[in-house]
Amino acid sequence: MNRLKPPKCRPAATAPPPPPSEYTSVPRQTDQPSQKRKRITRACDECRQRKVKCDGQYPCEHCRNYGYDCSYDGPSYRKKNPTQESVEKLKSKLSRMQTLVAAILPDIDVNSPTLDDCELAPATSTGRHVHETQTNFGTAPQSFQSNASNKDNPLETILGVAGHLDLDEHGNWDYHGHSSGSAFLRRLGKHFDNLNVSLLKLQSAPQFSEQAGVSEEYCFGGYSHGLTPLPPKNIARELVSSALDDACALLNFVHQPSFYHMFDRIYNIEVKDYGRKEHEFLPLLYASLAVGCLFSKNELAKSGNVLSTSQATRYFIVCRQMLNVMECRNLSSLQALIFMITFLQSSSKMSTCHSYIVSALASSLQMGLHRCDTQIFDPVEREIRKRIFWTIRSMETYVVAILGLPRTISDEDIDQEMPSEVDDEYITQEGVLLMPDGQISAITAFNAHTKLLLILAKIVRRVYPTRRAETATNGISSAFIVSDTNIRDVERDLDNWVANLPSQLRPCAESSQNHTRTQYLLRMTLMHVQMVLYRPFLHYIVEVWKPRG
């Protein structure tokens, strides 16, 4: 009897293999063009982590089948080949850098394979290199000495003797210290014989007479309806607004609510009803009108620079006849004197400007503005006293640096505080109110400008000589030597100043339009301070291009 055999187990049925055309490169015999396999440029985060094939869809097939969260949020680590344009830019930048290094350090072979930091250190420590000043407002200058050594290295400056004393055709003596542009250009011309310094001299504005166009009948106790009366109120308002907001954007020495209160009184009451306060305010008003004519953009100023300057000069002369600059004993007269200094400075009358500054500073000392006394003054007067003193001090620092003259008093004699960083509308006779959160005061820029000019005063004191330089054995004056420790010290001060500057006062795309003028004025002041710092070492740069033989 035959025993039944169990059936053999067969494997489960599987799908037939795909035609060769789907996994081989042999094209199918059809009239349609062959389709290339789609290239996946990026796998999802889950497939990339598990190192499995991804179809690049969202969600991909692998995540869809297994219920994973499909995402493409992770960073891409695919290396991108540089474009031809970026390569050309790098080559151009490298070529420029090699040319610059060859000009600054001609003895260094930048193509040498043995070039290292030890070879560069002696070249940089001698000081015969260019200091690349930063044009970006957000960063302070790099160190004048590239190495980190604290060794004190002497730097030879272009400065020789302490200054120059000139005698003009009228028999008047005029002294120019070494920080003055005139003395610097003269010394530069002697250092480089091929430099024509006469082409670099600046021309001053034309001289004016205090008698031109002004009635002589004016006395302090009255008002003249002569040749230079007050303009209409609307024009006067625009002129004083230009003087306060444009000309004095960084020097806010006026409490504007108090100023405009007296401005309205001058135009609202009769001249015969003027009292002591109105007569004290008139010189301030005329001085602000003079400055406003120079900075205003209204139709009066657009009629021509000569006409606006002539009208500004008339207002200035009226103020000058009202005010005795040697006897200023109240805040309004000092404010008028500051406007007169601004007018002279804007008209290139630097010598006369310095005389007015000395008078203003002497009056401020006699009024005790350099001392911190907060007990006998109301908040408005206390803040005005601070602003007036630091404005005069800043003006003196700036002008004496231009003329190369010594300062009147030292910093050790001053204990006055910086003004409160609060706008005028928040300062009343009852007290100082808090400003809204996120709003920056114009006095913040005032204080930043004052601190920057204190650094300028430090530069003039440490870099520029106040006494005659040492002479050589042959009797010829030798060059003035400055320690690079002083340079690094000033650079650290500039670093700290830039670091502490509020972001609203830095020029950037996100900044408010209300601070644009202040931002760029601060930037120009910083560039001026850096120019004064590095100007004595200009010959290190120019000698590279000086003709030889």
C-alpha positions as CSV (number, residue, x, y, z in Angstrom):
1,M,0.0,0.0,0.0
2,N,1.5,3.3,-1.1
3,R,1.8,5.8,1.7
4,L,0.7,9.3,0.9
5,K,3.5,11.8,0.9
6,P,3.0,15.3,2.3
7,P,3.1,18.0,-0.2
8,K,6.3,20.0,-0.5
9,C,6.3,23.5,1.0
10,R,6.6,26.2,-1.5
11,P,7.8,29.7,-0.9
12,A,5.2,32.4,-0.7
13,A,4.3,34.0,-4.0
14,T,6.2,37.1,-4.7
15,A,5.7,39.9,-7.2
16,P,7.3,39.3,-10.5
17,P,10.6,41.1,-10.9
18,P,10.4,44.4,-12.7
19,P,11.3,44.6,-16.3
20,P,14.9,45.2,-17.0
21,S,14.2,48.7,-18.2
22,E,13.4,49.9,-14.6
23,Y,16.7,48.9,-13.1
24,T,19.1,48.8,-16.0
25,S,20.3,51.5,-18.3
26,V,19.0,49.6,-21.4
27,P,16.4,51.8,-22.9
28,R,13.0,50.4,-23.7
29,Q,12.1,50.0,-27.3
30,T,9.4,52.7,-27.4
31,D,8.7,55.9,-29.2
32,Q,8.7,57.9,-25.9
33,P,12.1,59.4,-24.7
34,S,13.7,57.7,-21.7
35,Q,13.2,59.3,-18.3
36,K,16.2,59.8,-16.0
37,R,16.2,58.9,-12.4
38,K,15.3,61.9,-10.1
39,R,18.3,63.0,-8.0
40,I,17.4,63.7,-4.3
41,T,19.3,66.8,-3.1
42,R,18.5,66.4,0.5
43,A,17.2,63.7,2.9
44,C,14.9,64.4,5.7
45,D,16.2,64.6,9.3
46,E,14.9,61.1,10.3
47,C,16.4,59.3,7.3
48,R,19.6,61.2,7.6
49,Q,19.9,60.2,11.2
50,R,19.1,56.5,10.5
51,K,21.2,56.5,7.3
52,V,18.4,55.1,5.1
53,K,17.4,56.1,1.7
54,C,14.9,59.0,1.4
55,D,12.8,60.0,-1.5
56,G,12.9,63.7,-0.7
57,Q,9.1,64.0,-0.4
58,Y,7.2,65.5,2.5
59,P,6.4,63.3,4.3
60,C,8.8,60.8,2.7
61,E,7.8,57.2,2.2
62,H,10.0,55.8,5.0
63,C,8.5,58.2,7.6
64,R,5.0,57.7,6.3
65,N,5.3,53.8,6.6
66,Y,6.8,53.8,10.1
67,G,4.9,56.8,11.5
68,Y,8.0,59.0,12.1
69,D,7.8,62.8,12.2
70,C,9.2,63.9,8.9
71,S,11.1,67.2,9.0
72,Y,13.8,69.1,7.1
73,D,14.7,71.5,9.9
74,G,18.3,70.3,10.6
75,P,21.2,72.2,9.1
76,S,22.7,71.0,5.8
77,Y,26.3,69.8,6.0
78,R,26.7,69.4,2.3
79,K,29.9,71.1,1.2
80,K,29.4,73.7,-1.5
81,N,32.0,74.4,-4.1
82,P,33.0,78.0,-4.3
83,T,31.8,79.9,-7.3
84,Q,34.2,81.4,-9.8
85,E,33.1,84.9,-8.8
86,S,34.0,84.3,-5.1
87,V,37.3,82.9,-6.1
88,E,38.1,85.9,-8.2
89,K,37.2,88.2,-5.4
90,L,39.5,86.4,-3.0
91,K,42.3,86.6,-5.5
92,S,41.8,90.3,-5.9
93,K,41.7,90.9,-2.2
94,L,44.9,88.8,-1.7
95,S,46.6,90.8,-4.3
96,R,45.7,94.1,-2.7
97,M,46.8,92.8,0.7
98,Q,50.2,91.7,-0.7
99,T,50.7,95.1,-2.3
100,L,49.8,96.9,1.0
101,V,52.2,94.7,3.1
102,A,55.0,95.2,0.5
103,A,54.5,99.0,0.8
104,I,54.4,99.0,4.6
105,L,57.1,96.3,5.3
106,P,59.4,96.4,2.2
107,D,62.0,94.2,3.9
108,I,59.6,91.3,4.4
109,D,59.1,88.7,1.8
110,V,55.5,87.7,2.0
111,N,56.1,84.7,-0.4
112,S,58.8,83.2,1.8
113,P,57.8,79.7,3.1
114,T,59.8,80.4,6.3
115,L,57.9,83.5,7.2
116,D,56.5,83.3,10.7
117,D,55.5,85.4,13.6
118,C,59.0,85.6,15.0
119,E,60.2,87.3,11.8
120,L,57.3,89.7,11.8
121,A,57.7,90.8,15.5
122,P,60.8,93.0,15.0
123,A,59.3,94.7,12.0
124,T,56.1,95.6,13.8
125,S,57.7,96.6,17.1
126,T,59.8,99.4,15.5
127,G,56.7,101.4,14.9
128,R,57.5,101.9,11.2
129,H,54.2,100.7,9.9
130,V,50.8,102.0,9.1
131,H,48.1,102.0,11.7
132,E,45.0,101.1,10.0
133,T,42.3,103.3,11.6
134,Q,38.8,101.8,11.6
135,T,36.3,103.5,9.5
136,N,33.5,101.4,10.9
137,F,31.8,103.3,13.7
138,G,31.0,100.2,15.7
139,T,34.6,99.2,16.4
140,A,37.4,101.1,18.0
141,P,40.9,101.3,16.5
142,Q,43.2,98.3,16.9
143,S,46.3,98.6,18.9
144,F,49.1,100.8,17.5
145,Q,51.5,98.0,18.3
146,S,50.4,94.6,17.0
147,N,52.3,92.4,19.5
148,A,51.1,91.9,23.0
149,S,54.3,92.9,24.7
150,N,54.1,95.6,27.4
151,K,57.5,96.9,26.4
152,D,57.7,100.7,26.1
153,N,58.9,101.5,22.6
154,P,59.8,105.1,21.6
155,L,58.0,106.5,18.5
156,E,59.6,109.3,16.5
157,T,57.0,111.9,15.5
158,I,57.1,114.5,12.8
159,L,57.0,117.2,15.5
160,G,60.1,119.2,16.2
161,V,60.0,122.4,18.3
162,A,57.0,123.4,20.4
163,G,55.4,125.6,17.8
164,H,55.7,128.6,15.4
165,L,55.5,132.3,16.1
166,D,54.5,134.4,13.1
167,L,54.4,138.1,12.5
168,D,51.8,139.3,9.9
169,E,52.0,142.3,7.7
170,H,50.1,144.4,10.3
171,G,52.7,143.7,13.0
172,N,50.5,141.3,14.9
173,W,52.0,138.2,16.5
174,D,50.3,134.8,16.0
175,Y,51.4,131.7,17.7
176,H,50.6,128.2,16.4
177,G,51.2,125.2,18.6
178,H,52.1,121.8,17.2
179,S,48.5,120.4,17.4
180,S,47.5,123.3,15.0
181,G,47.0,122.4,11.4
182,S,49.2,125.4,10.3
183,A,52.2,124.3,12.3
184,F,51.7,120.6,11.2
185,L,51.7,121.5,7.5
186,R,54.7,123.7,7.9
187,R,56.6,120.9,9.6
188,L,55.4,118.4,6.9
189,G,56.7,120.7,4.2
190,K,60.2,120.8,5.8
191,H,60.2,117.0,6.2
192,F,59.3,116.4,2.6
193,D,61.0,118.8,0.3
194,N,58.7,118.0,-2.6
195,L,55.5,118.9,-0.8
196,N,54.0,122.3,-1.7
197,V,52.4,123.3,1.6
198,S,51.0,126.6,0.2
199,L,48.4,124.7,-1.7
200,L,47.0,123.2,1.5
201,K,46.4,126.4,3.3
202,L,42.8,127.2,4.2
203,Q,41.3,130.5,3.4
204,S,39.4,132.3,6.2
205,A,36.0,133.9,5.8
206,P,36.1,137.6,4.9
207,Q,36.5,140.0,7.7
208,F,33.6,142.1,8.9
209,S,33.3,145.3,10.8
210,E,31.2,145.7,13.8
211,Q,29.9,149.0,12.5
212,A,28.5,147.8,9.2
213,G,24.8,147.9,8.9
214,V,24.0,148.4,12.6
215,S,22.5,151.4,14.3
216,E,24.8,153.1,16.8
217,E,21.8,154.3,18.8
218,Y,21.3,151.0,20.6
219,C,21.9,150.9,24.3
220,F,21.4,148.0,26.7
221,G,18.3,149.5,28.2
222,G,16.4,150.0,25.0
223,Y,15.6,148.6,21.6
224,S,16.6,149.8,18.2
225,H,14.2,149.9,15.3
226,G,17.1,150.8,13.1
227,L,18.7,148.8,10.3
228,T,18.5,145.4,12.0
229,P,15.2,144.9,13.7
230,L,13.9,141.5,14.8
231,P,12.5,139.4,11.9
232,P,8.8,138.4,11.8
233,K,7.9,135.8,14.4
234,N,7.4,132.9,12.0
235,I,10.9,133.5,10.4
236,A,12.5,134.0,13.8
237,R,11.0,130.8,15.1
238,E,12.4,128.9,12.2
239,L,15.8,130.5,12.6
240,V,16.1,129.8,16.3
241,S,14.9,126.2,15.7
242,S,17.7,125.7,13.2
243,A,20.2,127.1,15.7
244,L,19.0,124.9,18.6
245,D,18.3,121.6,16.7
246,D,20.8,121.7,13.9
247,A,23.8,123.9,14.9
248,C,23.7,122.7,18.5
249,A,22.7,119.1,18.0
250,L,25.5,117.9,20.3
251,L,25.7,121.0,22.5
252,N,22.3,121.3,24.2
253,F,23.1,124.1,26.5
254,V,19.6,125.7,26.3
255,H,16.5,124.6,28.2
256,Q,14.1,124.9,25.2
257,P,10.8,125.3,27.1
258,S,12.3,128.2,29.0
259,F,13.8,129.7,25.8
260,Y,10.6,129.6,23.9
261,H,8.7,131.0,26.8
262,M,10.8,134.1,26.7
263,F,10.8,134.1,22.9
264,D,7.0,134.4,23.0
265,R,7.1,137.2,25.5
266,I,9.4,139.3,23.3
267,Y,6.9,139.1,20.4
268,N,3.7,139.3,22.5
269,I,4.4,142.4,24.6
270,E,5.3,146.0,23.6
271,V,8.9,147.1,23.6
272,K,8.2,149.8,26.2
273,D,7.0,147.0,28.6
274,Y,10.3,145.1,28.5
275,G,11.7,144.4,31.9
276,R,15.1,143.1,33.1
277,K,14.5,139.5,32.0
278,E,13.4,140.6,28.5
279,H,16.5,142.8,28.1
280,E,18.8,140.0,29.3
281,F,17.1,137.7,26.8
282,L,17.5,140.0,23.7
283,P,21.3,139.3,23.2
284,L,20.6,135.6,23.4
285,L,17.8,135.9,20.8
286,Y,20.0,137.9,18.4
287,A,22.9,135.5,18.8
288,S,20.6,132.5,18.1
289,L,19.2,134.3,15.0
290,A,22.8,134.8,13.7
291,V,23.6,131.1,14.0
292,G,20.2,130.2,12.6
293,C,20.9,132.1,9.4
294,L,24.0,130.1,8.8
295,F,22.2,126.7,9.3
296,S,18.7,127.4,8.2
297,K,17.3,125.8,5.0
298,N,14.3,128.1,4.6
299,E,13.6,130.5,1.7
300,L,15.6,133.3,3.4
301,A,18.7,131.1,3.5
302,K,18.1,129.8,0.0
303,S,18.3,133.3,-1.5
304,G,22.1,133.0,-1.4
305,N,24.9,132.3,0.9
306,V,26.3,135.8,0.7
307,L,22.9,137.3,1.7
308,S,22.3,134.9,4.5
309,T,25.9,135.4,5.8
310,S,25.4,139.1,5.6
311,Q,22.2,139.0,7.6
312,A,23.7,136.6,10.1
313,T,26.6,139.1,10.6
314,R,24.2,141.9,11.3
315,Y,22.4,139.9,14.0
316,F,25.8,139.0,15.5
317,I,27.0,142.6,15.6
318,V,23.7,143.7,17.3
319,C,24.3,141.0,20.0
320,R,27.9,142.1,20.3
321,Q,26.9,145.7,21.0
322,M,24.3,144.5,23.5
323,L,26.6,142.3,25.4
324,N,29.8,143.0,27.3
325,V,31.7,139.7,26.8
326,M,34.0,140.5,29.7
327,E,31.1,141.0,32.2
328,C,28.8,138.0,31.7
329,R,27.4,137.2,35.1
330,N,24.1,135.4,34.3
331,L,23.1,132.3,32.4
332,S,21.4,134.1,29.5
333,S,24.5,136.2,28.8
334,L,26.7,133.0,28.9
335,Q,24.3,131.3,26.5
336,A,24.4,134.3,24.1
337,L,28.2,134.1,24.3
338,I,28.2,130.4,23.4
339,F,26.1,131.2,20.3
340,M,28.6,133.9,19.4
341,I,31.4,131.4,19.7
342,T,29.5,129.0,17.5
343,F,29.0,131.8,14.9
344,L,32.8,132.6,14.9
345,Q,33.8,129.0,14.7
346,S,31.4,128.4,11.8
347,S,32.9,131.6,10.1
348,S,36.5,130.4,10.5
349,K,37.4,133.1,13.0
350,M,39.4,130.8,15.2
351,S,41.6,133.3,16.9
352,T,38.7,135.6,17.8
353,C,36.8,132.4,18.8
354,H,39.5,131.5,21.3
355,S,39.3,134.9,22.9
356,Y,35.6,134.6,23.4
357,I,36.0,131.1,24.8
358,V,38.5,132.3,27.3
359,S,36.1,135.1,28.4
360,A,33.2,132.6,28.6
361,L,35.3,130.1,30.7
362,A,36.5,132.9,33.0
363,S,32.9,134.0,33.5
364,S,31.8,130.4,34.2
365,L,34.5,130.0,36.8
366,Q,33.5,133.3,38.5
367,M,29.9,132.1,38.6
368,G,31.0,128.7,40.1
369,L,29.8,126.6,37.2
370,H,32.8,124.3,37.6
371,R,31.7,123.3,41.1
372,C,29.0,120.8,42.0
373,D,26.5,122.8,44.1
374,T,22.9,121.4,44.0
375,Q,21.4,122.9,47.1
376,I,20.5,126.5,46.1
377,F,19.2,126.0,42.6
378,D,16.0,124.6,41.2
379,P,16.2,121.6,38.8
380,V,16.0,123.7,35.6
381,E,18.8,126.1,36.6
382,R,20.9,123.3,38.0
383,E,20.8,121.4,34.7
384,I,21.4,124.6,32.7
385,R,24.5,125.3,34.7
386,K,25.9,121.9,34.0
387,R,25.2,122.1,30.3
388,I,26.7,125.6,30.0
389,F,29.9,124.7,31.7
390,W,30.5,121.4,29.8
391,T,29.7,123.1,26.5
392,I,32.3,125.8,27.1
393,R,34.8,123.2,28.3
394,S,34.2,121.1,25.1
395,M,34.5,124.2,22.9
396,E,37.8,125.1,24.6
397,T,39.1,121.6,24.1
398,Y,38.3,121.6,20.4
399,V,39.6,125.1,19.6
400,V,42.9,124.8,21.6
401,A,43.6,121.5,19.8
402,I,43.2,123.3,16.5
403,L,45.3,126.3,17.4
404,G,47.8,124.4,19.5
405,L,47.3,126.5,22.6
406,P,47.2,125.4,26.3
407,R,44.0,124.9,28.2
408,T,42.8,127.5,30.8
409,I,42.3,125.2,33.8
410,S,43.2,121.6,34.5
411,D,40.7,118.7,35.0
412,E,41.7,118.5,38.7
413,D,40.0,121.8,39.3
414,I,36.6,120.6,38.1
415,D,34.1,118.6,40.1
416,Q,31.0,119.5,38.2
417,E,28.7,116.6,37.3
418,M,27.6,115.6,33.8
419,P,24.1,116.8,32.9
420,S,21.2,114.4,33.6
421,E,20.3,112.4,30.6
422,V,16.7,113.6,30.4
423,D,15.1,115.7,27.7
424,D,13.9,119.2,28.4
425,E,10.2,118.5,28.6
426,Y,10.9,116.2,31.6
427,I,12.8,118.9,33.5
428,T,10.6,121.3,35.5
429,Q,11.2,123.7,38.4
430,E,9.4,121.2,40.6
431,G,11.7,118.3,39.7
432,V,13.1,115.9,37.1
433,L,10.7,113.4,35.7
434,L,11.5,109.9,34.4
435,M,11.6,109.4,30.6
436,P,9.6,106.6,29.0
437,D,11.3,103.2,28.6
438,G,13.2,102.7,25.4
439,Q,13.5,106.4,24.6
440,I,17.0,107.9,24.5
441,S,17.6,111.5,25.5
442,A,19.5,114.1,23.4
443,I,21.7,114.7,26.5
444,T,23.0,111.2,26.2
445,A,24.7,112.3,22.9
446,F,25.8,115.5,24.7
447,N,27.6,113.5,27.4
448,A,29.1,111.1,24.9
449,H,30.5,114.0,22.9
450,T,31.9,115.6,26.0
451,K,33.6,112.4,27.0
452,L,35.1,112.0,23.5
453,L,36.6,115.5,23.7
454,L,38.1,114.7,27.1
455,I,40.0,112.0,25.2
456,L,41.0,114.6,22.7
457,A,42.4,116.7,25.5
458,K,44.4,113.7,26.7
459,I,45.9,113.2,23.2
460,V,47.0,116.8,23.0
461,R,48.6,116.5,26.4
462,R,50.4,113.2,25.9
463,V,51.2,113.2,22.2
464,Y,51.9,116.8,21.3
465,P,54.8,118.6,23.1
466,T,54.1,121.7,25.2
467,R,57.8,122.5,25.6
468,R,60.7,122.8,23.1
469,A,62.1,119.4,22.1
470,E,65.5,118.3,23.1
471,T,68.3,119.5,20.7
472,A,71.0,117.4,19.2
473,T,74.7,118.0,19.9
474,N,75.0,120.2,16.8
475,G,72.3,122.5,18.0
476,I,69.7,121.4,15.5
477,S,66.4,120.5,17.1
478,S,65.7,116.8,17.2
479,A,62.4,115.1,16.5
480,F,60.0,114.7,19.4
481,I,59.7,111.2,20.8
482,V,56.4,109.8,22.1
483,S,56.1,106.6,24.0
484,D,53.8,104.0,22.4
485,T,52.4,103.3,25.9
486,N,50.6,106.7,25.6
487,I,49.2,105.7,22.3
488,R,47.9,102.4,23.5
489,D,46.4,104.1,26.6
490,V,44.4,106.5,24.4
491,E,43.3,103.6,22.2
492,R,41.9,101.8,25.2
493,D,40.0,104.9,26.1
494,L,38.6,105.0,22.6
495,D,37.7,101.3,22.8
496,N,35.8,101.9,26.0
497,W,34.0,105.0,24.6
498,V,32.8,103.0,21.5
499,A,31.7,100.1,23.7
500,N,29.7,102.3,26.0
501,L,28.0,104.2,23.2
502,P,24.2,103.4,23.1
503,S,23.1,101.5,20.0
504,Q,20.7,104.3,19.1
505,L,23.6,106.6,18.5
506,R,25.4,104.2,16.0
507,P,24.6,104.7,12.3
508,C,22.7,101.6,11.2
509,A,19.7,100.6,9.1
510,E,17.5,100.0,12.2
511,S,18.3,103.4,13.9
512,S,15.7,106.1,14.2
513,Q,15.7,109.0,11.7
514,N,15.5,111.4,14.7
515,H,19.1,110.6,15.6
516,T,20.7,110.6,12.2
517,R,22.4,114.0,12.5
518,T,23.6,113.1,16.0
519,Q,25.0,109.8,14.9
520,Y,27.1,111.2,12.1
521,L,28.3,114.2,14.1
522,L,29.6,111.7,16.7
523,R,31.2,109.7,14.0
524,M,32.9,112.7,12.5
525,T,34.1,113.7,15.9
526,L,35.6,110.2,16.5
527,M,37.3,110.4,13.1
528,H,38.8,113.8,14.1
529,V,40.1,112.5,17.4
530,Q,41.7,109.6,15.6
531,M,43.2,111.9,13.0
532,V,44.8,114.1,15.8
533,L,46.1,110.9,17.5
534,Y,47.9,109.4,14.4
535,R,48.8,112.6,12.5
536,P,52.3,112.9,14.1
537,F,53.3,109.6,12.6
538,L,52.3,110.3,9.1
539,H,55.9,110.3,7.8
540,Y,56.0,106.5,8.5
541,I,53.5,106.1,5.7
542,V,54.6,108.8,3.3
543,E,58.3,107.7,3.3
544,V,57.3,104.6,1.5
545,W,56.2,106.7,-1.6
546,K,58.8,109.4,-1.1
547,P,61.0,109.7,-4.3
548,R,64.4,108.2,-3.8
549,G,67.7,109.4,-5.3
